[in-house]
Amino acid sequence: MKIFLIGAGQVGFAIVEALHADHAITVLDTEPSRLAALSERYDVVTVEGDGTSRQDLVRAGVRDADLVIACTSRDEVNLVTGMFARAEARKATAVIRTSNVEYVELWRAGELDVDFVVCSELETAHAISRIIGVPAARQTDVFAEGQVQIVEFEVADGASPDMVGVPLREAKIPADSKVAAIIRGDRMLLPGGDERIEPGDRIVVIGSPQAAQAWSALLAPGEETVRDAVIYGAGRVGTAIAHVLIEQGIGVRLIESSLERARAVAESLPGARVYHATGVDPDFLERERIGQAGVAIFAMRDDAKNLYAASLAKVHGVQFTIGIAHEPISVTAFEQGGIDVSVNPRMVTAEEIIRFAHDPRTQQVALLEGNRYEVLDVTLKDTSEYIGKRFKDMPVRGALIGAVVRNGAALFPHRDDVLQAGDRVIVFTEAADAPRVVKAL
Amino acid sequence: MSPDARNARRRQSPRRSTWLAVDVAAVVNLVGTLGKYLGLAVLLPIAVALWYGESVWPFLVAGALTSGLGLALERATANAAARVGMREGFLVVAVTWLLAAGFASLPYLFAGGAQLSHPIDAYFEGMSGFTTTGATVVTDFEALPRSIAMWRQFTQWLGGMGIIVLAIAVLPRLRVGGRQLLETELPGPEIAGFSERIRSTARRLWVLYVGLTALETLALASLGWLGIDDRMTEYEALAHAFTTMPSGGFSTQATSIQAFSAAAQWIIVVFMLLAGANFALVYRGLVRLQPRIVVRDEEFRLYVALLLVASVTLTVQVWSYGFEEGEAALRAGVFQTVSIVTTTGYATADFATWSTLLLLSIFALMFVGGSAGSTSGGIKVVRHLLVGRVLRRELDQTVSPELVMPIRLNGVAVDERTLRAIAAFILLYIGFWAVGAAAIALESALGSVDVGTLDALAISASAVGNVGPAFGITGPMGSYEPLGDVSKVTMVALMWAGRLEIIPVVVLLTRHYWRL
């Protein structure tokens, strides 16, 4: 597939990284240094030019593209680029990134002439709400309209002995779920029945939402479902998170240091309590019992502030912290600093955009462990060799079918179940194997 | 118009003095225009007088004087630039009501007989009429000519029309009620800006007002036609419809609505309820058939809830004290509650003779008032609602000073200026009431008028809230005639200030208003 990418920032980098092996990518950016950095590492064509210039786009070859991705950090540029792309490359799919929920709504209403709009803030908010839904999870993704969850857990020392240290076939695995992979150090195992889960492992589980919660309870006993959240920073990300959490019935307290912003958010979010405070005043934290919050989410603009505020919140007793890491390196820094989960909005956005580059049969992908593994949602070809085979007879090829969606309902296959033509399967695989797996199915 | 052209025009416009910040000529011009048309109002009592064979002269002279004066004022200031802005608005409103009350009092002076011909009494009755209060100095209703009695009723109806414009269009612009309090402002075709919208809104609400008055007249008159209530003649039906819709309370009967049947009383309850609700909301419910919007309105909900609670409280007391029983007790409780809360001031029982506890209940209800955007007076339900929310926020912020909590009305955040204005209004309202009560109590004590402390407090509350009756000799079946002149003038001032929502009146007393 010919992919035309505008914007060689963090999102652009992540997309190139995930897609450069299988697709012909052309990257357009106004900044030569960024393009140079990109072309040094990956086999892509780079063109210096302006996405808002129709001439530049045509000169760079946008007309030949199958997929046009506008992912600069500026909404206006992306919008204009998207419109030009639609005009110049009629057969191409145009995907644009935005940081404004309003554009998503406009697009849904059919008022924006692009194929897809991906909003960093909204994707981040959804990612966080999934994490909160399963407290012990490091990362979660949902498939098949929420019926199937892929969850990555870290196995703590306190995990249930029914699960840890016993061979998997004897372990009391929650119904409707499957261990897709065990990650031990740098190795990933596709576990057979003899494999054991050890403390310190990370495991990837595919299952129903109920099963994911059961896993969470087994692996991290004592962590209750989150009832209330404190969000630091009522910027676009913080507000989007608050909005999504309130919709799920989670109580939200927002802390915002700008009075004007605090007022505006308080007016637009009737369900949230909004404080005009820095969030790092010990008196304030004590008085408002911030330490008792089920989760604290740090969505301020400055990564350093987020890290410091999170540390302080931990001191005051917050058990569960989620940090928004704007810089890629911050993800690591946050984890080192004790933040339980970090989310990089640009990575989340890239992940969402990458889905459009996959086979048209592939509806959705998720990236795990820094892009090493992918979870695919694929519809079976009529000619697939897997049709009619029982699961226990299937060849093992470094991939695992975690769930089947048949007529809109999710099934969690057992050894004797059989795949049918038209089934959608949720497959866990290494990123490098993904195209091969899709072809085989 | 370009800014340059506007400046040029401003420079050319005649200024009589350099220090006055108010364009008095423009005010006089507009008041003159209003007076010119107001004078035509005498046509109705003239028709009544002709029908009953009474003298038309008092009305002819009153109308001619008013229209003539209006025309003269308008002519004299004809070359004044039409510069009625916010500043002038306060003065126009204040002067209009003062002059309208004067106009209303002219026929009383000419033909009111002994009980109304004293200038203070006549002006009191006129002010009570145009402010739709319903307090009266009349003692012998039988002695009043039919045309004069109808004129009393009609002044209240005209006052109600003025109030609709005042409440919907003028006061919100003067930031008194706050535009936001009338969030249910009628949506209409957006024609040529703000003033045109006000005009079309006012016109639609007037049609509603006239329609409801006609409906009530019909409903009441049909009781007479069907023989259910033989005292309810066409004349009485129209007379009482004229004073229900403006939540006025004047009656042609010495015993107010007690003179009529239970059926008539219930019908009047329904129309009082409508008169005390936000007219824009009533329009939505009755004309646009959007009952859901009405039911969801927070002020309307509180209005109904307060009425229910108060009705039950009064009914239980009336019954348990043995003043009435069964349906009569319910009717007495509901009627008095609705009449006082909507600041109408009708009565079906002489509650002045009831027990002290009942009097205190009624006294408390005088401070409720109807809904914003209605013809009722008083503090009004929406202000109570918002002040309650402000208090709750204050308590929450005492615990958590960092909390940012917008106050909402029907889901929309109310701006802080409006909230401050409401707090100021309530403080001033209480202040006016207290000073008024002191003046009335003092003069009554010195002049040995039979007005006790509670009576004086209630008289003042009743006047500033545009309710009408109070307790003791000034009860619903009594009269304000025995009060001294100082008390009557005080009440006139209270009725006037209360009707204009106090702040425009107080603004006129500030130096800043007049000076640059």
Interface residues (C-beta under 8 A of the other chain):
Chain A: E256 L259 A262 R263 A266 E267 P270 R273 V274 Y275 H276 A277 F284 R287 E288
Chain B: V399 S400 E402 L403 V404 M405 P406 R408 G411 A413
